[in-house]
Amino acid sequence: MTDPLFPFPQAATRRMLDWTGARIADGPDPKHGAQSFAALEPALGGSITEGGMDPAQAFRLFTDTIVPSTRPFGHPTSLSFVASAPSRAALSFDAALGAAGIFAGNWDGGAGAIHAENQALRWLADLAGWPAQAGGVFVAGGTLGNLSALHAAREWRSGQGPRPDRWAILCSSEAHSSIMAVARVMDVDVIVVPADDTGRMDGDTAAASLTPAVFAIVANAGATNCGAVDDIAGLADLAEAHALWLHLDGAYGGAALADPGQRTLFDGIERAHSLIVDPHKWLFAPYDSCALVYRDAGHGAAAHGQQAVYLDTVDKTHWNPSDYALHLTRRARGLPLWFSLAVHGTRAYAAAIARTRSVADQIAAGIDALPGLELILGPQLTVILFRPVGMDEAQMVAWAEAHRRSGALLCLPTRWRGEMVFRLCIVNPETDPDQVLSVLGTLGA
Ligand SMILES: Cc1ncc(COP(=O)(O)O)c(C=O)c1O
């Protein structure tokens, strides 16, 4: 019997699981946040040595140094960027999933996990009104989802007729930065259509910008900066008239499909070709996860998938997630969403998304009523833009930093039509509108 190379006492595993349980129950500390290199280096620099260290000591580095120097996005007072609000069910399950060590790139490796992930994808496809041949895969994030969908779009369009010298994507001026990044990677041009005063792109304006180089229209299903949902029906008409692919970037806002009260915003989605939704944004799942769904999964499979002799033994008769995006090895990152949905049910999801919207409505109404604040836009989905009257940019930045540091509120500025304004994006149904408004009441005071 040889000595184990990586001894690790059971007691150490148990201590880590105890911490995990407490963290899931308590949630993150809102006062946590980034530290400088100089602050982190004394604790973490040199932590990898030839001889290794005691597991309790290494784990203490995680609990006492690493975690406190991260942003507490899962806290209900985190209302900047697009935060995260994982359910306790999803977080608990994610810890178990990590321990299971499942390879979910192909059916041979992860059949049960893939079957369950596909249940969650089917739920999204049903919300979109898509047929049985819809399907896809969970990828790491919205950027990779957009890239994978748009690669499939160009492959599909290439088979439809003559190819221009250069291809182009058409999208709104409010499209997420990842669309520009994807265009750079794909070496295609971007035709930017001006959005209206609410940040929405409509079909007629898009039609006026269309050129023969376009292979895909990207519609915002929840623009990150302002929450706008584009005129999906008008864009679907345009796509159909010109044999173009319609891709919906719902990384943030696609979750609202699950709320019957907001469903009409997405009318026309049934005619789109692909959709992304990030469960780590507003579907109460942990990082990192993006659901990429094709209305006809065959278009995804025609564009992706890798061939190699060592992969010849892979069972091609079943669902192989690696065939639907730009990746091969993957964890079953859609399973925490599946577990949370299975435990709580889709009705609870609809209610949680509706409640988040109601929280946003209450905060917007409160901003409108506060004397020092002017509501500019929203809520659109759950994004609100507002300005504090009489504060200059430096004062706004200082206010945001003070409240971030104290843990009272993460509310950072953005720009709207060139002006620095404050932006809130609410994805947590447990955000307390009164608490948020009491902090906002200090603005301009
Ligand atoms: C609308 C939209 N699309 C795409 C992305 C990119 O997603 P990810 O950060 O998961 O790559 C984001 C991220 O915030 C987003 O809001």
The ligand as a MOL file (V3000), in Angstrom:
LIG
                    3D

  0  0  0     0  0            999 V3000
M  V30 BEGIN CTAB
M  V30 COUNTS 16 16 0 0 0
M  V30 BEGIN ATOM
M  V30 1 C -27.6070 41.9260 -22.0760 0
M  V30 2 C -26.3020 41.2500 -21.7790 0
M  V30 3 N -25.7340 40.4880 -22.7240 0
M  V30 4 C -24.5680 39.8510 -22.5180 0
M  V30 5 C -23.9090 39.9650 -21.3270 0
M  V30 6 C -22.6170 39.2380 -21.1360 0
M  V30 7 O -22.8430 38.1960 -20.2490 0
M  V30 8 P -21.6450 37.5430 -19.4230 0
M  V30 9 O -21.1520 38.6010 -18.4990 0
M  V30 10 O -22.3270 36.4020 -18.7060 0
M  V30 11 O -20.6220 37.1050 -20.4100 0
M  V30 12 C -24.4540 40.7500 -20.3070 0
M  V30 13 C -23.7480 40.9140 -19.0170 0
M  V30 14 O -24.1170 41.6890 -18.1630 0
M  V30 15 C -25.6860 41.4010 -20.5320 0
M  V30 16 O -26.2590 42.1580 -19.5860 0
M  V30 END ATOM
M  V30 BEGIN BOND
M  V30 1 1 1 2
M  V30 2 1 2 3
M  V30 3 2 2 15
M  V30 4 2 3 4
M  V30 5 1 4 5
M  V30 6 1 5 6
M  V30 7 2 5 12
M  V30 8 1 6 7
M  V30 9 1 7 8
M  V30 10 2 8 9
M  V30 11 1 8 10
M  V30 12 1 8 11
M  V30 13 1 12 13
M  V30 14 1 12 15
M  V30 15 2 13 14
M  V30 16 1 15 16
M  V30 END BOND
M  V30 END CTAB
M  END
